[in-house]
Amino acid sequence: MALDTELYFLGLLGLLVYFSVYSFAQTKAATHLTELTVYMVQASFFMVYSFIISYVVFSTDVKRVESLFYGLAISLHFIGWSYHLGKKHHRLHKNRGRYMLARATFLGSIMGVFGPSSGLLIESMIAFSSGAMLFNVISKELPFEKHAHLPTFLISSLVYAATMIALKAFFDW
């Protein structure tokens, strides 16, 4: 089993890799590259990211009703970052990128069904993708300060947490 410190490091590494890819696309150096090159750097990261998440979802022993909730949450997450990726590079994403991302997701799912379902590999994948997911949620899915409404965010977060705890107790997850 991996030590907690190493897993935290992989989570941090996931956050840093995502931040680096995101920052790269915003730099002056990226403006000197072709749109295809900048897009492919971003799409390649998201292909790995969607592969990892799909692999983890299909390789773990999550069954019953909780898999529907988790699948719905991950689907919305995938739709969100695909939207943001396609927003800046619409033509490339529509013609090429969304199919590449779908294939990576499908491949992760298939390999997750037949690959190992526990151990260091899975723990490492979860840690890395968790760090990347945290950055994505904070930078892309939360509203900007000028559009944020703190009470709405806090109430909806607490309602969601209470719902998950109640469902866990009800379904004995």
mmCIF file of the C-alpha atoms, coordinates in Angstrom:
data_MODEL
# 
_entry.id   MODEL 
# 
loop_
_atom_site.group_PDB 
_atom_site.id 
_atom_site.type_symbol 
_atom_site.label_atom_id 
_atom_site.label_alt_id 
_atom_site.label_comp_id 
_atom_site.label_asym_id 
_atom_site.label_entity_id 
_atom_site.label_seq_id 
_atom_site.pdbx_PDB_ins_code 
_atom_site.Cartn_x 
_atom_site.Cartn_y 
_atom_site.Cartn_z 
_atom_site.occupancy 
_atom_site.B_iso_or_equiv 
_atom_site.pdbx_formal_charge 
_atom_site.auth_seq_id 
_atom_site.auth_comp_id 
_atom_site.auth_asym_id 
_atom_site.auth_atom_id 
_atom_site.pdbx_PDB_model_num 
ATOM 1   C CA . MET A 1 1   ? 0.000   0.000  0.000   1.00 0.00 ? 1   MET A CA 1 
ATOM 2   C CA . ALA A 1 2   ? 1.096   3.502  -0.734  1.00 0.00 ? 2   ALA A CA 1 
ATOM 3   C CA . LEU A 1 3   ? 1.894   5.840  2.078   1.00 0.00 ? 3   LEU A CA 1 
ATOM 4   C CA . ASP A 1 4   ? -0.383  8.799  2.615   1.00 0.00 ? 4   ASP A CA 1 
ATOM 5   C CA . THR A 1 5   ? 2.442   11.211 1.834   1.00 0.00 ? 5   THR A CA 1 
ATOM 6   C CA . GLU A 1 6   ? 2.995   9.724  -1.624  1.00 0.00 ? 6   GLU A CA 1 
ATOM 7   C CA . LEU A 1 7   ? -0.723  9.841  -2.395  1.00 0.00 ? 7   LEU A CA 1 
ATOM 8   C CA . TYR A 1 8   ? -0.909  13.476 -1.305  1.00 0.00 ? 8   TYR A CA 1 
ATOM 9   C CA . PHE A 1 9   ? 2.087   14.154 -3.544  1.00 0.00 ? 9   PHE A CA 1 
ATOM 10  C CA . LEU A 1 10  ? 0.292   12.523 -6.504  1.00 0.00 ? 10  LEU A CA 1 
ATOM 11  C CA . GLY A 1 11  ? -2.773  14.659 -5.771  1.00 0.00 ? 11  GLY A CA 1 
ATOM 12  C CA . LEU A 1 12  ? -0.586  17.757 -5.756  1.00 0.00 ? 12  LEU A CA 1 
ATOM 13  C CA . LEU A 1 13  ? 1.091   16.554 -8.947  1.00 0.00 ? 13  LEU A CA 1 
ATOM 14  C CA . GLY A 1 14  ? -2.333  16.186 -10.618 1.00 0.00 ? 14  GLY A CA 1 
ATOM 15  C CA . LEU A 1 15  ? -3.213  19.733 -9.592  1.00 0.00 ? 15  LEU A CA 1 
ATOM 16  C CA . LEU A 1 16  ? 0.142   21.072 -10.808 1.00 0.00 ? 16  LEU A CA 1 
ATOM 17  C CA . VAL A 1 17  ? -0.033  19.272 -14.160 1.00 0.00 ? 17  VAL A CA 1 
ATOM 18  C CA . TYR A 1 18  ? -3.539  20.572 -14.813 1.00 0.00 ? 18  TYR A CA 1 
ATOM 19  C CA . PHE A 1 19  ? -2.507  24.076 -13.706 1.00 0.00 ? 19  PHE A CA 1 
ATOM 20  C CA . SER A 1 20  ? 0.537   23.910 -16.012 1.00 0.00 ? 20  SER A CA 1 
ATOM 21  C CA . VAL A 1 21  ? -1.553  22.838 -19.005 1.00 0.00 ? 21  VAL A CA 1 
ATOM 22  C CA . TYR A 1 22  ? -4.117  25.546 -18.234 1.00 0.00 ? 22  TYR A CA 1 
ATOM 23  C CA . SER A 1 23  ? -1.414  28.198 -17.759 1.00 0.00 ? 23  SER A CA 1 
ATOM 24  C CA . PHE A 1 24  ? 0.454   27.125 -20.898 1.00 0.00 ? 24  PHE A CA 1 
ATOM 25  C CA . ALA A 1 25  ? -2.623  27.840 -23.016 1.00 0.00 ? 25  ALA A CA 1 
ATOM 26  C CA . GLN A 1 26  ? -2.754  31.381 -21.581 1.00 0.00 ? 26  GLN A CA 1 
ATOM 27  C CA . THR A 1 27  ? 0.931   32.284 -22.095 1.00 0.00 ? 27  THR A CA 1 
ATOM 28  C CA . LYS A 1 28  ? 2.501   34.471 -24.750 1.00 0.00 ? 28  LYS A CA 1 
ATOM 29  C CA . ALA A 1 29  ? 4.522   31.447 -25.888 1.00 0.00 ? 29  ALA A CA 1 
ATOM 30  C CA . ALA A 1 30  ? 1.268   29.679 -26.752 1.00 0.00 ? 30  ALA A CA 1 
ATOM 31  C CA . THR A 1 31  ? 0.244   32.564 -29.007 1.00 0.00 ? 31  THR A CA 1 
ATOM 32  C CA . HIS A 1 32  ? 3.296   31.861 -31.182 1.00 0.00 ? 32  HIS A CA 1 
ATOM 33  C CA . LEU A 1 33  ? 2.231   28.245 -31.681 1.00 0.00 ? 33  LEU A CA 1 
ATOM 34  C CA . THR A 1 34  ? -0.502  27.015 -33.956 1.00 0.00 ? 34  THR A CA 1 
ATOM 35  C CA . GLU A 1 35  ? -3.985  26.674 -32.537 1.00 0.00 ? 35  GLU A CA 1 
ATOM 36  C CA . LEU A 1 36  ? -3.762  22.934 -33.208 1.00 0.00 ? 36  LEU A CA 1 
ATOM 37  C CA . THR A 1 37  ? -0.628  22.588 -31.057 1.00 0.00 ? 37  THR A CA 1 
ATOM 38  C CA . VAL A 1 38  ? -2.143  24.487 -28.126 1.00 0.00 ? 38  VAL A CA 1 
ATOM 39  C CA . TYR A 1 39  ? -5.374  22.540 -28.423 1.00 0.00 ? 39  TYR A CA 1 
ATOM 40  C CA . MET A 1 40  ? -3.589  19.184 -28.637 1.00 0.00 ? 40  MET A CA 1 
ATOM 41  C CA . VAL A 1 41  ? -1.624  19.898 -25.445 1.00 0.00 ? 41  VAL A CA 1 
ATOM 42  C CA . GLN A 1 42  ? -4.882  20.565 -23.635 1.00 0.00 ? 42  GLN A CA 1 
ATOM 43  C CA . ALA A 1 43  ? -6.809  17.720 -25.287 1.00 0.00 ? 43  ALA A CA 1 
ATOM 44  C CA . SER A 1 44  ? -3.988  15.248 -24.581 1.00 0.00 ? 44  SER A CA 1 
ATOM 45  C CA . PHE A 1 45  ? -4.145  16.069 -20.887 1.00 0.00 ? 45  PHE A CA 1 
ATOM 46  C CA . PHE A 1 46  ? -7.918  15.640 -20.868 1.00 0.00 ? 46  PHE A CA 1 
ATOM 47  C CA . MET A 1 47  ? -7.624  12.342 -22.724 1.00 0.00 ? 47  MET A CA 1 
ATOM 48  C CA . VAL A 1 48  ? -5.347  11.021 -19.971 1.00 0.00 ? 48  VAL A CA 1 
ATOM 49  C CA . TYR A 1 49  ? -7.607  12.552 -17.321 1.00 0.00 ? 49  TYR A CA 1 
ATOM 50  C CA . SER A 1 50  ? -10.806 11.027 -18.744 1.00 0.00 ? 50  SER A CA 1 
ATOM 51  C CA . PHE A 1 51  ? -9.051  7.677  -19.238 1.00 0.00 ? 51  PHE A CA 1 
ATOM 52  C CA . ILE A 1 52  ? -7.962  7.632  -15.587 1.00 0.00 ? 52  ILE A CA 1 
ATOM 53  C CA . ILE A 1 53  ? -11.366 8.612  -14.228 1.00 0.00 ? 53  ILE A CA 1 
ATOM 54  C CA . SER A 1 54  ? -13.183 6.117  -16.464 1.00 0.00 ? 54  SER A CA 1 
ATOM 55  C CA . TYR A 1 55  ? -10.753 3.378  -15.507 1.00 0.00 ? 55  TYR A CA 1 
ATOM 56  C CA . VAL A 1 56  ? -11.251 4.064  -11.805 1.00 0.00 ? 56  VAL A CA 1 
ATOM 57  C CA . VAL A 1 57  ? -15.047 4.205  -12.100 1.00 0.00 ? 57  VAL A CA 1 
ATOM 58  C CA . PHE A 1 58  ? -15.252 0.888  -13.947 1.00 0.00 ? 58  PHE A CA 1 
ATOM 59  C CA . SER A 1 59  ? -12.532 -0.944 -12.019 1.00 0.00 ? 59  SER A CA 1 
ATOM 60  C CA . THR A 1 60  ? -13.776 -0.277 -8.508  1.00 0.00 ? 60  THR A CA 1 
ATOM 61  C CA . ASP A 1 61  ? -16.459 -2.274 -6.810  1.00 0.00 ? 61  ASP A CA 1 
ATOM 62  C CA . VAL A 1 62  ? -18.962 0.584  -6.693  1.00 0.00 ? 62  VAL A CA 1 
ATOM 63  C CA . LYS A 1 63  ? -22.307 -1.025 -7.393  1.00 0.00 ? 63  LYS A CA 1 
ATOM 64  C CA . ARG A 1 64  ? -25.966 -0.346 -6.826  1.00 0.00 ? 64  ARG A CA 1 
ATOM 65  C CA . VAL A 1 65  ? -27.521 3.065  -6.594  1.00 0.00 ? 65  VAL A CA 1 
ATOM 66  C CA . GLU A 1 66  ? -24.332 4.944  -5.657  1.00 0.00 ? 66  GLU A CA 1 
ATOM 67  C CA . SER A 1 67  ? -22.866 4.198  -9.080  1.00 0.00 ? 67  SER A CA 1 
ATOM 68  C CA . LEU A 1 68  ? -25.741 6.133  -10.673 1.00 0.00 ? 68  LEU A CA 1 
ATOM 69  C CA . PHE A 1 69  ? -25.038 9.198  -8.530  1.00 0.00 ? 69  PHE A CA 1 
ATOM 70  C CA . TYR A 1 70  ? -21.305 8.976  -9.123  1.00 0.00 ? 70  TYR A CA 1 
ATOM 71  C CA . GLY A 1 71  ? -21.805 8.396  -12.848 1.00 0.00 ? 71  GLY A CA 1 
ATOM 72  C CA . LEU A 1 72  ? -24.107 11.412 -13.073 1.00 0.00 ? 72  LEU A CA 1 
ATOM 73  C CA . ALA A 1 73  ? -21.647 13.648 -11.220 1.00 0.00 ? 73  ALA A CA 1 
ATOM 74  C CA . ILE A 1 74  ? -18.698 12.536 -13.370 1.00 0.00 ? 74  ILE A CA 1 
ATOM 75  C CA . SER A 1 75  ? -20.751 12.926 -16.564 1.00 0.00 ? 75  SER A CA 1 
ATOM 76  C CA . LEU A 1 76  ? -21.608 16.503 -15.651 1.00 0.00 ? 76  LEU A CA 1 
ATOM 77  C CA . HIS A 1 77  ? -17.949 17.117 -14.815 1.00 0.00 ? 77  HIS A CA 1 
ATOM 78  C CA . PHE A 1 78  ? -16.867 15.749 -18.224 1.00 0.00 ? 78  PHE A CA 1 
ATOM 79  C CA . ILE A 1 79  ? -19.480 17.863 -19.999 1.00 0.00 ? 79  ILE A CA 1 
ATOM 80  C CA . GLY A 1 80  ? -18.262 20.944 -18.132 1.00 0.00 ? 80  GLY A CA 1 
ATOM 81  C CA . TRP A 1 81  ? -14.608 20.678 -19.055 1.00 0.00 ? 81  TRP A CA 1 
ATOM 82  C CA . SER A 1 82  ? -15.417 19.564 -22.607 1.00 0.00 ? 82  SER A CA 1 
ATOM 83  C CA . TYR A 1 83  ? -17.555 22.694 -22.947 1.00 0.00 ? 83  TYR A CA 1 
ATOM 84  C CA . HIS A 1 84  ? -14.712 24.918 -21.716 1.00 0.00 ? 84  HIS A CA 1 
ATOM 85  C CA . LEU A 1 85  ? -12.211 23.203 -24.008 1.00 0.00 ? 85  LEU A CA 1 
ATOM 86  C CA . GLY A 1 86  ? -14.527 23.577 -27.008 1.00 0.00 ? 86  GLY A CA 1 
ATOM 87  C CA . LYS A 1 87  ? -15.396 27.165 -26.168 1.00 0.00 ? 87  LYS A CA 1 
ATOM 88  C CA . LYS A 1 88  ? -11.970 28.483 -27.098 1.00 0.00 ? 88  LYS A CA 1 
ATOM 89  C CA . HIS A 1 89  ? -11.212 25.980 -29.890 1.00 0.00 ? 89  HIS A CA 1 
ATOM 90  C CA . HIS A 1 90  ? -14.678 25.302 -31.263 1.00 0.00 ? 90  HIS A CA 1 
ATOM 91  C CA . ARG A 1 91  ? -13.746 24.034 -34.726 1.00 0.00 ? 91  ARG A CA 1 
ATOM 92  C CA . LEU A 1 92  ? -10.968 21.714 -33.535 1.00 0.00 ? 92  LEU A CA 1 
ATOM 93  C CA . HIS A 1 93  ? -13.046 20.390 -30.668 1.00 0.00 ? 93  HIS A CA 1 
ATOM 94  C CA . LYS A 1 94  ? -16.108 19.770 -32.803 1.00 0.00 ? 94  LYS A CA 1 
ATOM 95  C CA . ASN A 1 95  ? -14.227 18.123 -35.677 1.00 0.00 ? 95  ASN A CA 1 
ATOM 96  C CA . ARG A 1 96  ? -11.604 16.165 -33.784 1.00 0.00 ? 96  ARG A CA 1 
ATOM 97  C CA . GLY A 1 97  ? -11.280 16.671 -30.050 1.00 0.00 ? 97  GLY A CA 1 
ATOM 98  C CA . ARG A 1 98  ? -14.600 15.442 -28.762 1.00 0.00 ? 98  ARG A CA 1 
ATOM 99  C CA . TYR A 1 99  ? -14.100 12.137 -30.565 1.00 0.00 ? 99  TYR A CA 1 
ATOM 100 C CA . MET A 1 100 ? -10.610 11.764 -29.120 1.00 0.00 ? 100 MET A CA 1 
ATOM 101 C CA . LEU A 1 101 ? -11.969 12.423 -25.638 1.00 0.00 ? 101 LEU A CA 1 
ATOM 102 C CA . ALA A 1 102 ? -14.833 9.970  -26.147 1.00 0.00 ? 102 ALA A CA 1 
ATOM 103 C CA . ARG A 1 103 ? -12.378 7.262  -27.285 1.00 0.00 ? 103 ARG A CA 1 
ATOM 104 C CA . ALA A 1 104 ? -10.146 7.853  -24.250 1.00 0.00 ? 104 ALA A CA 1 
ATOM 105 C CA . THR A 1 105 ? -13.177 7.627  -21.962 1.00 0.00 ? 105 THR A CA 1 
ATOM 106 C CA . PHE A 1 106 ? -14.372 4.443  -23.668 1.00 0.00 ? 106 PHE A CA 1 
ATOM 107 C CA . LEU A 1 107 ? -10.887 2.883  -23.561 1.00 0.00 ? 107 LEU A CA 1 
ATOM 108 C CA . GLY A 1 108 ? -10.574 3.720  -19.850 1.00 0.00 ? 108 GLY A CA 1 
ATOM 109 C CA . SER A 1 109 ? -13.941 2.093  -19.234 1.00 0.00 ? 109 SER A CA 1 
ATOM 110 C CA . ILE A 1 110 ? -13.048 -1.092 -21.109 1.00 0.00 ? 110 ILE A CA 1 
ATOM 111 C CA . MET A 1 111 ? -9.629  -1.383 -19.482 1.00 0.00 ? 111 MET A CA 1 
ATOM 112 C CA . GLY A 1 112 ? -11.200 -0.673 -16.090 1.00 0.00 ? 112 GLY A CA 1 
ATOM 113 C CA . VAL A 1 113 ? -13.531 -3.646 -16.473 1.00 0.00 ? 113 VAL A CA 1 
ATOM 114 C CA . PHE A 1 114 ? -10.659 -6.023 -17.262 1.00 0.00 ? 114 PHE A CA 1 
ATOM 115 C CA . GLY A 1 115 ? -7.744  -4.397 -15.399 1.00 0.00 ? 115 GLY A CA 1 
ATOM 116 C CA . PRO A 1 116 ? -6.766  -4.520 -11.746 1.00 0.00 ? 116 PRO A CA 1 
ATOM 117 C CA . SER A 1 117 ? -9.373  -3.132 -9.372  1.00 0.00 ? 117 SER A CA 1 
ATOM 118 C CA . SER A 1 118 ? -7.306  -2.391 -6.290  1.00 0.00 ? 118 SER A CA 1 
ATOM 119 C CA . GLY A 1 119 ? -3.815  -1.676 -5.144  1.00 0.00 ? 119 GLY A CA 1 
ATOM 120 C CA . LEU A 1 120 ? -1.231  0.977  -5.731  1.00 0.00 ? 120 LEU A CA 1 
ATOM 121 C CA . LEU A 1 121 ? -2.205  1.626  -9.370  1.00 0.00 ? 121 LEU A CA 1 
ATOM 122 C CA . ILE A 1 122 ? -5.802  2.483  -8.498  1.00 0.00 ? 122 ILE A CA 1 
ATOM 123 C CA . GLU A 1 123 ? -4.828  4.527  -5.434  1.00 0.00 ? 123 GLU A CA 1 
ATOM 124 C CA . SER A 1 124 ? -2.324  6.474  -7.536  1.00 0.00 ? 124 SER A CA 1 
ATOM 125 C CA . MET A 1 125 ? -4.862  7.116  -10.278 1.00 0.00 ? 125 MET A CA 1 
ATOM 126 C CA . ILE A 1 126 ? -7.427  8.315  -7.751  1.00 0.00 ? 126 ILE A CA 1 
ATOM 127 C CA . ALA A 1 127 ? -4.905  10.629 -6.073  1.00 0.00 ? 127 ALA A CA 1 
ATOM 128 C CA . PHE A 1 128 ? -3.658  12.146 -9.353  1.00 0.00 ? 128 PHE A CA 1 
ATOM 129 C CA . SER A 1 129 ? -7.133  12.656 -10.808 1.00 0.00 ? 129 SER A CA 1 
ATOM 130 C CA . SER A 1 130 ? -8.401  14.102 -7.515  1.00 0.00 ? 130 SER A CA 1 
ATOM 131 C CA . GLY A 1 131 ? -5.770  16.840 -7.609  1.00 0.00 ? 131 GLY A CA 1 
ATOM 132 C CA . ALA A 1 132 ? -6.593  17.648 -11.223 1.00 0.00 ? 132 ALA A CA 1 
ATOM 133 C CA . MET A 1 133 ? -10.311 17.571 -10.462 1.00 0.00 ? 133 MET A CA 1 
ATOM 134 C CA . LEU A 1 134 ? -9.899  19.994 -7.558  1.00 0.00 ? 134 LEU A CA 1 
ATOM 135 C CA . PHE A 1 135 ? -8.145  22.521 -9.777  1.00 0.00 ? 135 PHE A CA 1 
ATOM 136 C CA . ASN A 1 136 ? -10.742 22.089 -12.504 1.00 0.00 ? 136 ASN A CA 1 
ATOM 137 C CA . VAL A 1 137 ? -13.670 22.551 -10.146 1.00 0.00 ? 137 VAL A CA 1 
ATOM 138 C CA . ILE A 1 138 ? -12.139 25.570 -8.440  1.00 0.00 ? 138 ILE A CA 1 
ATOM 139 C CA . SER A 1 139 ? -10.998 27.285 -11.643 1.00 0.00 ? 139 SER A CA 1 
ATOM 140 C CA . LYS A 1 140 ? -13.809 26.377 -14.055 1.00 0.00 ? 140 LYS A CA 1 
ATOM 141 C CA . GLU A 1 141 ? -16.920 25.212 -12.267 1.00 0.00 ? 141 GLU A CA 1 
ATOM 142 C CA . LEU A 1 142 ? -17.212 27.711 -9.417  1.00 0.00 ? 142 LEU A CA 1 
ATOM 143 C CA . PRO A 1 143 ? -18.514 31.140 -10.414 1.00 0.00 ? 143 PRO A CA 1 
ATOM 144 C CA . PHE A 1 144 ? -16.196 34.111 -10.550 1.00 0.00 ? 144 PHE A CA 1 
ATOM 145 C CA . GLU A 1 145 ? -16.321 36.438 -7.561  1.00 0.00 ? 145 GLU A CA 1 
ATOM 146 C CA . LYS A 1 146 ? -18.419 39.053 -9.296  1.00 0.00 ? 146 LYS A CA 1 
ATOM 147 C CA . HIS A 1 147 ? -20.990 36.393 -10.288 1.00 0.00 ? 147 HIS A CA 1 
ATOM 148 C CA . ALA A 1 148 ? -20.814 34.378 -7.079  1.00 0.00 ? 148 ALA A CA 1 
ATOM 149 C CA . HIS A 1 149 ? -23.508 34.404 -4.447  1.00 0.00 ? 149 HIS A CA 1 
ATOM 150 C CA . LEU A 1 150 ? -21.968 32.980 -1.283  1.00 0.00 ? 150 LEU A CA 1 
ATOM 151 C CA . PRO A 1 151 ? -25.205 32.057 0.517   1.00 0.00 ? 151 PRO A CA 1 
ATOM 152 C CA . THR A 1 152 ? -26.464 30.119 -2.523  1.00 0.00 ? 152 THR A CA 1 
ATOM 153 C CA . PHE A 1 153 ? -23.159 28.294 -2.860  1.00 0.00 ? 153 PHE A CA 1 
ATOM 154 C CA . LEU A 1 154 ? -22.984 27.443 0.845   1.00 0.00 ? 154 LEU A CA 1 
ATOM 155 C CA . ILE A 1 155 ? -26.610 26.317 1.082   1.00 0.00 ? 155 ILE A CA 1 
ATOM 156 C CA . SER A 1 156 ? -26.434 24.170 -2.052  1.00 0.00 ? 156 SER A CA 1 
ATOM 157 C CA . SER A 1 157 ? -23.151 22.606 -0.882  1.00 0.00 ? 157 SER A CA 1 
ATOM 158 C CA . LEU A 1 158 ? -24.606 21.786 2.524   1.00 0.00 ? 158 LEU A CA 1 
ATOM 159 C CA . VAL A 1 159 ? -27.819 20.386 0.996   1.00 0.00 ? 159 VAL A CA 1 
ATOM 160 C CA . TYR A 1 160 ? -25.731 18.204 -1.325  1.00 0.00 ? 160 TYR A CA 1 
ATOM 161 C CA . ALA A 1 161 ? -23.566 16.959 1.560   1.00 0.00 ? 161 ALA A CA 1 
ATOM 162 C CA . ALA A 1 162 ? -26.632 16.220 3.712   1.00 0.00 ? 162 ALA A CA 1 
ATOM 163 C CA . THR A 1 163 ? -28.271 14.381 0.795   1.00 0.00 ? 163 THR A CA 1 
ATOM 164 C CA . MET A 1 164 ? -25.176 12.220 0.292   1.00 0.00 ? 164 MET A CA 1 
ATOM 165 C CA . ILE A 1 165 ? -24.996 11.390 4.007   1.00 0.00 ? 165 ILE A CA 1 
ATOM 166 C CA . ALA A 1 166 ? -28.711 10.538 4.069   1.00 0.00 ? 166 ALA A CA 1 
ATOM 167 C CA . LEU A 1 167 ? -28.411 8.358  0.968   1.00 0.00 ? 167 LEU A CA 1 
ATOM 168 C CA . LYS A 1 168 ? -25.405 6.605  2.473   1.00 0.00 ? 168 LYS A CA 1 
ATOM 169 C CA . ALA A 1 169 ? -27.368 5.870  5.644   1.00 0.00 ? 169 ALA A CA 1 
ATOM 170 C CA . PHE A 1 170 ? -30.520 4.850  3.750   1.00 0.00 ? 170 PHE A CA 1 
ATOM 171 C CA . PHE A 1 171 ? -28.805 2.568  1.222   1.00 0.00 ? 171 PHE A CA 1 
ATOM 172 C CA . ASP A 1 172 ? -26.105 1.395  3.678   1.00 0.00 ? 172 ASP A CA 1 
ATOM 173 C CA . TRP A 1 173 ? -23.268 2.442  1.364   1.00 0.00 ? 173 TRP A CA 1 
# 
